[in-house]
Amino acid sequence: MAEAVFLSAGVPDLKRGPEYAATADTVAIGAAVSALVHVTLGRRLLVWGGHPAITPMIWTVAQDVGIDYGAWVRLYQSRHFRDEFPEDNERFRNVTYTEDVDRDREKSLLVMRERMFTAHEFAAAVFIGGMGGILQEYELFRRLQPNASVLPIVSTGGATLEVAARLGSVPPDLGDDLDYVALLHRKLGVSARENRFKSPNDQPSSVEERFWRRRDSAE
């Protein structure tokens, strides 16, 4: 099984999080999410907690790549939000639902995130835009996955700016490089030469064996 990449992303709401909405770049958020899916799908397992604005973005990109997206993506959703589930949830055929704890939002989210962060071995977490939930996921992820890298895409704004501040020091290109596909290939260590495989079971364990090779014209 390929090492997983965690996505923590959201589009800040002006009413619920005006301080995050003030710095968020919604176009950049959409572009960064799309780029992450493009870079990872068929190459690394992508894991995220359901967000009504993000799940449809991922579904749209997933349709354009000829792999079994149900094998390469894992969506976690708390039943506390059952009335808000986007219809795209069921299209992924791989949603893990966690319990609604005492009908309490924060307790339910904690259970979902703990399960999400302990069910996989993560290579990295990518933070894009978002509000307060991004910060909670960052703190829990750092505690439960201490060996994974943390990549706040600073140029998307929102709560991701605070993630970067809490890290203390982040590479300048996380804020300056707007070519998100190239940025994420580089930061995640996923070569553009890696083939996409229909499922993780089809992917060689050796990274070198995953590369596509151009046949020499003399052959």
Contacts in CASP RR format, 6 or more apart in sequence:
PFRMAT RR
TARGET T0000
AUTHOR 0000-0000-0000
METHOD contacts of the structure
MODEL  1
MAEAVFLSAGVPDLKRGPEYAATADTVAIGAAVSALVHVTLGRRLLVWGG
HPAITPMIWTVAQDVGIDYGAWVRLYQSRHFRDEFPEDNERFRNVTYTED
VDRDREKSLLVMRERMFTAHEFAAAVFIGGMGGILQEYELFRRLQPNASV
LPIVSTGGATLEVAARLGSVPPDLGDDLDYVALLHRKLGVSARENRFKSP
NDQPSSVEERFWRRRDSAE
1 45 0 8 1.000
1 200 0 8 1.000
2 43 0 8 1.000
2 44 0 8 1.000
2 45 0 8 1.000
2 200 0 8 1.000
2 203 0 8 1.000
3 44 0 8 1.000
3 45 0 8 1.000
3 121 0 8 1.000
3 122 0 8 1.000
3 123 0 8 1.000
4 44 0 8 1.000
4 45 0 8 1.000
4 46 0 8 1.000
4 47 0 8 1.000
4 74 0 8 1.000
4 120 0 8 1.000
4 121 0 8 1.000
4 122 0 8 1.000
4 123 0 8 1.000
5 36 0 8 1.000
5 40 0 8 1.000
5 44 0 8 1.000
5 45 0 8 1.000
5 46 0 8 1.000
5 47 0 8 1.000
5 122 0 8 1.000
5 123 0 8 1.000
5 124 0 8 1.000
5 125 0 8 1.000
5 126 0 8 1.000
5 188 0 8 1.000
6 47 0 8 1.000
6 48 0 8 1.000
6 116 0 8 1.000
6 117 0 8 1.000
6 120 0 8 1.000
6 122 0 8 1.000
6 124 0 8 1.000
6 125 0 8 1.000
6 126 0 8 1.000
6 141 0 8 1.000
6 145 0 8 1.000
6 148 0 8 1.000
7 33 0 8 1.000
7 36 0 8 1.000
7 46 0 8 1.000
7 47 0 8 1.000
7 48 0 8 1.000
7 49 0 8 1.000
7 54 0 8 1.000
7 125 0 8 1.000
7 126 0 8 1.000
7 128 0 8 1.000
8 48 0 8 1.000
8 125 0 8 1.000
8 126 0 8 1.000
8 127 0 8 1.000
8 128 0 8 1.000
8 130 0 8 1.000
8 133 0 8 1.000
8 134 0 8 1.000
8 137 0 8 1.000
8 138 0 8 1.000
8 141 0 8 1.000
9 29 0 8 1.000
9 32 0 8 1.000
9 33 0 8 1.000
9 48 0 8 1.000
9 51 0 8 1.000
9 54 0 8 1.000
9 126 0 8 1.000
9 127 0 8 1.000
9 128 0 8 1.000
9 129 0 8 1.000
9 130 0 8 1.000
9 134 0 8 1.000
10 29 0 8 1.000
10 51 0 8 1.000
10 53 0 8 1.000
10 54 0 8 1.000
10 128 0 8 1.000
10 129 0 8 1.000
10 130 0 8 1.000
10 131 0 8 1.000
10 134 0 8 1.000
11 24 0 8 1.000
11 26 0 8 1.000
11 29 0 8 1.000
11 53 0 8 1.000
11 54 0 8 1.000
11 129 0 8 1.000
11 130 0 8 1.000
12 20 0 8 1.000
12 21 0 8 1.000
12 24 0 8 1.000
12 129 0 8 1.000
12 130 0 8 1.000
12 131 0 8 1.000
12 158 0 8 1.000
12 159 0 8 1.000
13 21 0 8 1.000
13 131 0 8 1.000
14 21 0 8 1.000
16 131 0 8 1.000
17 131 0 8 1.000
20 129 0 8 1.000
20 130 0 8 1.000
20 131 0 8 1.000
20 132 0 8 1.000
20 157 0 8 1.000
20 158 0 8 1.000
20 159 0 8 1.000
21 158 0 8 1.000
23 157 0 8 1.000
23 158 0 8 1.000
23 161 0 8 1.000
24 129 0 8 1.000
24 130 0 8 1.000
24 156 0 8 1.000
24 157 0 8 1.000
24 158 0 8 1.000
25 155 0 8 1.000
25 156 0 8 1.000
25 157 0 8 1.000
28 153 0 8 1.000
28 155 0 8 1.000
28 156 0 8 1.000
28 157 0 8 1.000
28 178 0 8 1.000
29 128 0 8 1.000
29 129 0 8 1.000
29 130 0 8 1.000
29 156 0 8 1.000
29 157 0 8 1.000
30 57 0 8 1.000
30 128 0 8 1.000
31 178 0 8 1.000
31 180 0 8 1.000
32 126 0 8 1.000
32 128 0 8 1.000
32 153 0 8 1.000
32 155 0 8 1.000
32 156 0 8 1.000
32 180 0 8 1.000
32 184 0 8 1.000
33 54 0 8 1.000
33 57 0 8 1.000
33 58 0 8 1.000
33 128 0 8 1.000
34 57 0 8 1.000
34 60 0 8 1.000
34 61 0 8 1.000
34 180 0 8 1.000
35 180 0 8 1.000
35 181 0 8 1.000
35 183 0 8 1.000
35 184 0 8 1.000
36 46 0 8 1.000
36 126 0 8 1.000
36 128 0 8 1.000
36 180 0 8 1.000
36 184 0 8 1.000
37 46 0 8 1.000
37 57 0 8 1.000
37 58 0 8 1.000
37 61 0 8 1.000
37 62 0 8 1.000
38 61 0 8 1.000
38 65 0 8 1.000
38 181 0 8 1.000
39 181 0 8 1.000
39 184 0 8 1.000
39 185 0 8 1.000
39 188 0 8 1.000
39 190 0 8 1.000
40 46 0 8 1.000
40 72 0 8 1.000
40 184 0 8 1.000
40 188 0 8 1.000
40 190 0 8 1.000
41 61 0 8 1.000
41 62 0 8 1.000
41 65 0 8 1.000
41 67 0 8 1.000
41 69 0 8 1.000
41 72 0 8 1.000
41 73 0 8 1.000
41 196 0 8 1.000
42 65 0 8 1.000
42 67 0 8 1.000
42 72 0 8 1.000
42 196 0 8 1.000
42 197 0 8 1.000
42 198 0 8 1.000
42 203 0 8 1.000
43 190 0 8 1.000
43 194 0 8 1.000
43 195 0 8 1.000
43 196 0 8 1.000
43 197 0 8 1.000
43 203 0 8 1.000
43 210 0 8 1.000
44 72 0 8 1.000
44 123 0 8 1.000
44 188 0 8 1.000
44 190 0 8 1.000
45 72 0 8 1.000
45 73 0 8 1.000
45 74 0 8 1.000
45 120 0 8 1.000
45 200 0 8 1.000
46 58 0 8 1.000
46 72 0 8 1.000
46 73 0 8 1.000
46 74 0 8 1.000
47 73 0 8 1.000
47 74 0 8 1.000
47 75 0 8 1.000
47 76 0 8 1.000
47 116 0 8 1.000
47 120 0 8 1.000
47 122 0 8 1.000
48 54 0 8 1.000
48 58 0 8 1.000
48 73 0 8 1.000
48 74 0 8 1.000
48 75 0 8 1.000
48 76 0 8 1.000
49 75 0 8 1.000
49 76 0 8 1.000
49 77 0 8 1.000
49 112 0 8 1.000
49 116 0 8 1.000
50 75 0 8 1.000
50 76 0 8 1.000
50 77 0 8 1.000
50 86 0 8 1.000
50 89 0 8 1.000
52 84 0 8 1.000
52 86 0 8 1.000
55 75 0 8 1.000
55 86 0 8 1.000
55 88 0 8 1.000
55 89 0 8 1.000
55 92 0 8 1.000
56 86 0 8 1.000
56 88 0 8 1.000
58 73 0 8 1.000
58 88 0 8 1.000
59 88 0 8 1.000
59 91 0 8 1.000
59 92 0 8 1.000
62 69 0 8 1.000
62 73 0 8 1.000
62 92 0 8 1.000
65 196 0 8 1.000
66 196 0 8 1.000
66 198 0 8 1.000
67 196 0 8 1.000
67 197 0 8 1.000
67 198 0 8 1.000
67 199 0 8 1.000
68 198 0 8 1.000
68 199 0 8 1.000
69 92 0 8 1.000
70 92 0 8 1.000
70 93 0 8 1.000
70 94 0 8 1.000
71 94 0 8 1.000
71 198 0 8 1.000
71 199 0 8 1.000
71 200 0 8 1.000
71 201 0 8 1.000
72 199 0 8 1.000
72 200 0 8 1.000
73 92 0 8 1.000
73 94 0 8 1.000
74 94 0 8 1.000
74 96 0 8 1.000
74 120 0 8 1.000
75 89 0 8 1.000
75 92 0 8 1.000
75 94 0 8 1.000
75 95 0 8 1.000
75 96 0 8 1.000
76 95 0 8 1.000
76 96 0 8 1.000
76 98 0 8 1.000
76 112 0 8 1.000
76 113 0 8 1.000
76 115 0 8 1.000
76 116 0 8 1.000
77 85 0 8 1.000
77 89 0 8 1.000
77 95 0 8 1.000
77 96 0 8 1.000
77 97 0 8 1.000
77 98 0 8 1.000
77 112 0 8 1.000
78 97 0 8 1.000
78 98 0 8 1.000
78 99 0 8 1.000
78 100 0 8 1.000
78 108 0 8 1.000
78 109 0 8 1.000
78 111 0 8 1.000
78 112 0 8 1.000
79 97 0 8 1.000
79 98 0 8 1.000
79 99 0 8 1.000
79 100 0 8 1.000
79 108 0 8 1.000
80 100 0 8 1.000
80 101 0 8 1.000
80 103 0 8 1.000
80 104 0 8 1.000
80 105 0 8 1.000
80 108 0 8 1.000
80 109 0 8 1.000
81 108 0 8 1.000
82 100 0 8 1.000
89 95 0 8 1.000
96 115 0 8 1.000
96 116 0 8 1.000
96 119 0 8 1.000
98 108 0 8 1.000
98 111 0 8 1.000
98 112 0 8 1.000
98 115 0 8 1.000
99 108 0 8 1.000
99 111 0 8 1.000
100 108 0 8 1.000
101 107 0 8 1.000
101 108 0 8 1.000
101 110 0 8 1.000
101 111 0 8 1.000
109 133 0 8 1.000
109 136 0 8 1.000
110 140 0 8 1.000
113 136 0 8 1.000
113 137 0 8 1.000
113 140 0 8 1.000
114 140 0 8 1.000
114 144 0 8 1.000
117 140 0 8 1.000
117 141 0 8 1.000
117 144 0 8 1.000
117 145 0 8 1.000
118 144 0 8 1.000
122 141 0 8 1.000
122 145 0 8 1.000
122 148 0 8 1.000
123 148 0 8 1.000
123 149 0 8 1.000
123 188 0 8 1.000
124 148 0 8 1.000
124 149 0 8 1.000
124 150 0 8 1.000
124 151 0 8 1.000
124 187 0 8 1.000
124 188 0 8 1.000
125 137 0 8 1.000
125 138 0 8 1.000
125 141 0 8 1.000
125 145 0 8 1.000
125 148 0 8 1.000
125 149 0 8 1.000
125 150 0 8 1.000
125 151 0 8 1.000
126 151 0 8 1.000
126 153 0 8 1.000
126 184 0 8 1.000
126 188 0 8 1.000
127 134 0 8 1.000
127 137 0 8 1.000
127 138 0 8 1.000
127 150 0 8 1.000
127 151 0 8 1.000
127 152 0 8 1.000
127 153 0 8 1.000
127 159 0 8 1.000
127 160 0 8 1.000
127 163 0 8 1.000
128 153 0 8 1.000
128 156 0 8 1.000
128 160 0 8 1.000
129 153 0 8 1.000
129 156 0 8 1.000
129 157 0 8 1.000
129 158 0 8 1.000
129 159 0 8 1.000
129 160 0 8 1.000
130 157 0 8 1.000
130 158 0 8 1.000
130 159 0 8 1.000
130 160 0 8 1.000
131 158 0 8 1.000
131 159 0 8 1.000
132 159 0 8 1.000
133 159 0 8 1.000
134 158 0 8 1.000
134 159 0 8 1.000
134 160 0 8 1.000
134 162 0 8 1.000
134 163 0 8 1.000
135 159 0 8 1.000
135 162 0 8 1.000
135 163 0 8 1.000
135 166 0 8 1.000
138 150 0 8 1.000
138 163 0 8 1.000
138 166 0 8 1.000
141 148 0 8 1.000
141 150 0 8 1.000
142 150 0 8 1.000
149 187 0 8 1.000
150 163 0 8 1.000
150 167 0 8 1.000
151 174 0 8 1.000
151 184 0 8 1.000
151 187 0 8 1.000
151 188 0 8 1.000
152 160 0 8 1.000
152 161 0 8 1.000
152 163 0 8 1.000
152 164 0 8 1.000
152 167 0 8 1.000
152 170 0 8 1.000
152 174 0 8 1.000
153 160 0 8 1.000
153 174 0 8 1.000
153 175 0 8 1.000
153 180 0 8 1.000
153 183 0 8 1.000
154 160 0 8 1.000
154 161 0 8 1.000
154 164 0 8 1.000
154 170 0 8 1.000
154 174 0 8 1.000
154 175 0 8 1.000
155 174 0 8 1.000
155 175 0 8 1.000
155 176 0 8 1.000
155 177 0 8 1.000
155 178 0 8 1.000
164 170 0 8 1.000
164 174 0 8 1.000
173 183 0 8 1.000
173 186 0 8 1.000
174 183 0 8 1.000
174 187 0 8 1.000
177 183 0 8 1.000
184 190 0 8 1.000
185 191 0 8 1.000
185 192 0 8 1.000
191 207 0 8 1.000
191 211 0 8 1.000
193 211 0 8 1.000
193 212 0 8 1.000
194 207 0 8 1.000
194 210 0 8 1.000
194 211 0 8 1.000
194 212 0 8 1.000
195 210 0 8 1.000
195 211 0 8 1.000
195 212 0 8 1.000
197 203 0 8 1.000
197 210 0 8 1.000
203 210 0 8 1.000
204 210 0 8 1.000
END
